[in-house]
């Protein structure tokens, strides 16, 4: 069974991002993109946002022909206004006052996004398995 997620950048209105189909829970995609951002920063995130993903871990993208069936689909941008069946949302932003980058983890409950955690990406990452068990 898939756990769908959106990986996004914060905007003044909400967010803009991309779809990810598999392993979207915090100990899957959440940990993967947080670690990736710590290494590659905004360049890493911007490269992810150019695609719609079946599995980032497997490098399976809907738009690049890297799916097992070779299909290619148009890239679709997801925003705070997109109505979709997604379980988790990972929003990246820069705190100008603190001068640090952070990631917000949101979980969809009753058609509303609930912020679960804000992670300062300049610090050590939390235990994502422990976080996930508390949801």
Secondary structure, DSSP 4 states (H G I P E B T S, - for coil): ----EEEEEE-SSSEEEEEE-S--SIIIIIHHHHHHHHHHHHHHHHHHTTS-EEETTTTEETTTT-STT--------EETT-----SEEEEEEEETTTTEEEEEEEEEETTEEEEEEEEETTSPPP-HHHHHHT-
